[in-house]
Every structure is written in structure tokens, then in C-alpha cells.
Amino acid sequence: MYINSGSQTTVFVTGGAGFIGSALVRHLIRKTSASVVTIDKLTYAGTRASIEPVAHSDRHYFEQADIANASVVNDLFDRYDPDAVFHLAAESHVDRSIDGPAAFIETNILGSYTLLEAAREHWRDLESSRAEDFRFLHVSTDEVYGELGDEGYFREDTPYDPSSPYSASKASADHLARVWQRTYGLPVLVTNCSNNYGPYQYPEKLIPVVILKAIDGEPIPVYGTGENVRDWLYVEDHVRALRTVMEEGTVGETYNIGGRCEKQNLDVVHAICDVLDEEYSAPHGNSYRDQITFVEDRPGHDWRYAIDCSKIEEELGWSPKESFESGIRKTVRWYLNHRDWCRAALDETYDLERLGADKTDA
């Protein structure tokens, strides 16, 4: 399924007003000739401001919709007649899933089922040439694999072992997507990615929280000892990978997408502080590192994630272009220059305080 083929293609991007989804929407409008339908419920983490740079394109359409609403989803398939679906819509924050798992079950499991069923009905009615080219790309996370020790990497055949309501709900959706391919023949592909970072990330995740806490002169929270390890992937590299999988991937296959960039959380925080020291000198004259505060660890905090992305590199020719050093500098600069976006995104729904703390003794 080639998005830049001679005939005009229409693609759905669910969760297209979120962090990764909006990056994909911006990429598709700027780099391809496809018509893009952004589908987003506009929960707290989705904002139309993230797609504003391409919102006025005559190839972009926006639909505020809940993917768990079958009648609405079926209507969207009927009206837009898509050639492909990038499915990114999901509740995605581990701490929020600990505080309130119900929304994660509703969107990540029921929503994925509803979308798969609507896609199957749509695909079944397509003429043979279009049906052959149709693709459904289900975008998931490395967190479904659980945690690693100090060595080893997640591979596409690593057994699932989720540790939070979030990762359990994504694991469930992954299984549904694969079953809809194996049982019904729907042309499904699955990707599992490592931790994304970059512009337009909702300010509840580690990197934007650190940046915003630092420049506001507040304590910078680090869970536990800060030694937990994640593999970091710049969001623009990720969306290039998603397009590559959609165009070049083999139906029924899973592709792990990683940045080949393992960092302890504390090292990430130090890197942000060091860039801020250069780019935005603290009014107190000291290093932003002085604001680091260690807090009680998250319940079920996985020790280490690391992705083996050799399959997508060797079979599809994709590899990350951004180093962590260049990517984190770009990210810090973006947040410094887009404080208005941050304020609009937060919109009084989140005050940067921690979520998911163990409240059983409260």
C-alpha cells in the first residue's frame, strides 16, 4: 500500500490530535499526496493545536469522535471510504491507568475492537484491487513485554508480560488486531515502539514535566533512584517508521521500533538540565540539576525496556536518524518556544503533579 501512489489515497489516523498521532498527521500532509482524516475524541491529551500547522490543508479533515462508538465509526468509514488506517488512539499514561483503569479498558480494548470490526466490514465490501491494497496498522508499545533485567532486548517474539493497566490494555488490543488478521484475513500489521519524545508531547510525561518544572523553578521529580532504563525514540523517527511499515511491511507481521538509545531516567533528567543551563539560564544562577528531587517510586515500575529493532532495519530499510543529544536539544528548544501551546494543552486539567502514586495507605 503506497501512500504516494498515482491514485489519490485516503488514510485514517485515529488519535491524530495526540502526540504521536499529530506528528504522523503533519508528516503525511507535508510529505505525501494523501488525504488525511484525523479522528480524535479530544480527551485531555488531544488538542487541535497540535495539528494546527496543517489544519488548513485541503487534504486534511478533522472528526471529533469516540472510536468505541460503533455507529459513529461505521459512518466515518462510509463517508470517507479510506484506503488505510493508522490506529494510534489510546489512553497512554501508566500513572493515569493506575488511578483510573476504566478509561483504558474502554478506549484501548473496546475502541480497538470497534475499529477493527468497522474496518473489516469496510474492507470486505471493497473491490478486489482496493481490498488487496487496504491496510490496518495497529500502533502499540514495548510496555506490553513487561520488563528486562540489565541485559537483553525485546524482540517481536518476546512473550507478553504487562505490568500496569495501561500495558495490559494495549496487550489486549495487540492480540485482537492479530486475531482479526488470522481469523478474518483483515490486512493488519502491528508495531511496538519504545519511549517517544519530541515536540507536542502532552506535559504529563517525563521529558516535558522536567522541562516545565525546571523553568518554573519547582522541584524536578525523579521516581525511586532514577536508575530505571528506557530506550528513547524521537517522534519524527517513529512516524517515518510507521509510514515505512504501512507501505513496505508484510501483512500479519509485527515490527519493533526503537531508537537504539538506552538511558537511565536520571541521565535523561541530567541531559535536559544541562541543555537548559545553556539555553535558558536559571534566574537563581545555579544549575537546574539542583532542583532534582527523588520521590517515591511508581507501583510496578518496570526496571528496563530496550528494543531490538533489527527486523525493521534489515527487512524494510528504516533506521533512526536522530541522536538523543540532538533530539533532546530540539525538544527543549521547542518547549521553551511554545509555552502558549503548553498552557492551552493543560487547560487547567492537569497541574503537573504526580499521578499513580500508591494511595492504599491514604
N, C-alpha and C positions, 0 to 999 in steps of 0.2 A: 504494500500500500504506500505509494509515493505521494506525499502531500503536495509536492511541486509538479505533479504530472500535468499533461497538457489540458486535461479537463478540469473544470473547477471542482474542488472538493470542499466539503463542509465537515468540520470537526466539532465535537462537543468537548468542552473542558469543564468537568464538574469540580467544584471548589476553586473556580477560576478567579475569585476575588481574594483568595488566601495567599499565603507566602509563596509556596512553590507554584501553585496554580497561576497566580498573576504573572510570575516570571515566564511561565510557559506561554500564556496568552500574549504577552508582549513580544516574545520571541517569534511566535507563529505569525503574528501580524507583520512584524518587521522583516522577517526572513523568508516567508513563503507567500504564495498567492492564495492560500486557503481562506475560506470564510470561517470565522471562529465564533461559536456560540458559548459564551461564558454562563455557566449555571451555578448559582451560589445562593445559599439560604441567607447569607449576610448575618451570621451569628457574630459574636463579639470579635472573632479573629478574622472576619472577612470584611473588607471595606472597598467600595468602588474607587476610592482614591488610589488604590494600588494598580488599577487598570486605566486610570485617567490618561496616562501618556498615549494610549492607543484607542481610547473610547470613542473618538470621533471618526475613526476609520469606517468607510462604507462596507467593510468586510467584517466588522465586529458587531455582535448582537449580545445584549445582556438580558438574562432571565433570572429574576429572583424566585427561587423555587426550592422546595424541600425534596431531596431525592427519595425520601421514604414515602412520598405521596404518589401512589401508583397512577392515579388519573392524570395528575399534572405531568408526570414523567412521560406517560404514553402520548399525551397531547404534544409535548415538545418533539418527540420522535416523528409524529405525524406532520407537524408543521415545518420542521427544518430538514427532515429526510437526510440524516448525517451519513457520512462515509466512514467515520471512525469516532471512537470515544476514548478520551483520556480521562480516566476516573481517579481524581485526586481528592474528592470531597470526603472529609473525615474530621471528627474531633481528634485532636492530635497531641494534647499536652498530658504527660504522665501524671503530674501533680493534680490536675483537674479531674482525671479519671479516678484518682484515689478519693477525692472529696465527693464526686458525683458520677458514678459509673453509668447511670441510666442513659444519659445522652450519648454515650459511646456505643452502647448496645443498639440504640435507636438508629443512629446515623451510620455507624461503621458496619453493622451487620445487616439490619433490616433495610437500610438505604442501599447497600451494595446488592442485596438480593433483588430489591425492586428494580434497580437499574439494569441488572443482568437479565431479568425477565423481560423488561421492555426492549432491551437490545436484541434479545433472542427473537421476539415477535417481529421486530423490525427487520432483522437480518433474514428471517425465514421468508419474508414477502418480497425481498429484493430480486430483481432479475439476476440471472446466473452470473454475469460478469461482475456486477457490483457486489453480489454476495461473496464471490471469491476474493474480492479485494477488501471487504469490510474487516475492520479490526477493532478489538476492545482491549485497551491497555489498562490493567489494574495496577495502580501505583501503591506500593507498600513500604515497609520499614524493616531495618535489620533487627529491631527490637523483638520481633516475633521469635527469634532464635534463642532468646534468653541472654546469658552472659558467658564470657570466656574467662579463662584464667590468664596468666601472664603470657601465654603463648597460644599460637593457633589463630585461625581465621574462619569467619563464617563463609561457607560455600553454599551453592544453590541446593545441595543435597544435605545440608545440616538439619538435623531433626529440630522441630519447633519445641520451644520451652519458654513461653511468655511468662513475665514476672509481674505484670500490672494489668488492671482492667483495660487500659489502652492497648497494650500489645496483645492481650488475649482477644480483644475485639477485632484487631487487624488480622491476627492469625485466622480467626473465623472467616473473615472476608476473603482472605487468600484462598482458603480451602473451597469456599463457594465458587470463586472465579475459576479455579482449576476444574472443579466438578462440572460447571456449565460448559466447559470445553470438552471434557472427556465424555460426559453423558449426552449432551445435546449437539456437540460439534461447533458451538459458537467459537469463532476465531479469537481466542483470548490469549494474551501474553501477560506476564506478571513481572514486576520489578521490585526489588527490595533495596532500599538505599540507606546509606549511613547518615549521620547528623548533617543537616544542611545549615548554611549560614549565608548571610548577604543582605542586600537592601530589601526593604519592605517586610521584614520578619516581625510578626506581632510581638510587642515588647513584654513577653512573659518568659521567653526562652533565655538561656544563659547569656549569650553574647549581647543582645540588646539590653537586657537588665543590667549587666555590668556597665555598659557604656552610659546608660541614663542615670544609674545610681551614682556613678563616679562623677559625672559633670554636675550633678545636683548636690555634691558634697555629702552624700549619705554613705553609710556603711555598705560595702560590697559583699554580699553573702556568698559563701562557698560552702557547699554541703560536705559534712564529715571532714576528712583530711585533705580533700581536693585531689586525691590520687586516682580517682576513677578515670578510665581512659575511654575516649571516643575517637572515631575516625571522622574527620571533618571534610565536607564536600561543599564547594562553592556552588550556590544555587544555579548560576548560569551554566556551569559544567553539567549539573544534573539535568536541566531541561534540554540541553544538547543530546544527552544520553537518551532521554525519553523519546525525542524525535527519531533518533537513530534506531531504537528498538521498534518503534511504530513502523518505520519504513523498511528496516532490514531484518528484524527479528523473525524467528521461526515460531509459528503458531504452536501453542502448548508449552513453550519453553519459559523458564524463569531466568532473569538476568540480575545479578547483584551489581549495584552501582556504588562505588566508593571513591574516596579522594586520595587513597594511599597516604593518609596524613593523620597518624595517631598522635594524640596529645592528651596528657593528663589535664583535667579540668583546671587545676591551679596554674598550669603552664599557659592555658588559654587566657585566663584572667590576667596573668602577668603580661602576656603579649598585648592585650588590649590596653592595660595601664601604661605600658611603655610607648605605644603609639599615641595615646592621649597626652602623655608628657611632652611629646614632640609637637603635636598638632593643636593642643588646647590646654595650655599651661594652667595648672590649678591655681586658684586665687590665693590659697594658703602657702604657695611656693614649694610645697613638698611633692613627692611622687604620689601618684594615685594609688600605688601599692599600699600606702599607709592606711587606706580606707578598707582594706580587705579584712573581713570578719568571718571566722569559721562558725557555722551553725549546725544544729543537729541534723544528722543525715536523713535523707528521704527513706521511708519504709520500702524495702525491697529494691534498693538501689543497685542495679546491675554493675558489676565491677568493671568489665571491659567489653567494648564492642570493636571489632575490626573486620573489615570486608575484604574478601578475596574477589577482586573484580577482573580476574584474568579472562573469564569467559567472554565478557562483552568486549574486552580489549582485543582478544585473539580472533573471535568469530565475527565481530561487527566493526572493528577498527576504531572504536571510541576509546579515548583516554582523557583524564582531567588535564586541563590546561593551566589552571590557577594554582599557584603555590599558596600555602597557608599564610605566609608572610605578605604576599601581595594582596591576597583576598581579604585578610583581616584589616589591612590598611584601607582598602577601598570601602569596606563595610563601616569602619569607624568614621571615615570622612562622610559617608552618606548620611549616617545618623546625625552627625554634627550639623549637616547642611539641611536636614529635613525634620527639625523639631516640630514644625507645624503638623506634618504627617503623623508623627508620634502622638501628639495631643489629640488629633482627630481620631486616630485608631483606638486610643484608650477610651476616649469619650466617656470618662467617668465610670467605666465598667470594671476597671482593674487599677489598683494603686501601686503596683509593683511589689506588693508584699508577697511572701511565700505562700504557696498553696500546697496541699497534700501532706502537711505535717501530721504526725500521728496524734490524733485527738482523743484516743481511748482513755487517757487519764484526766481529761479535762472535766 
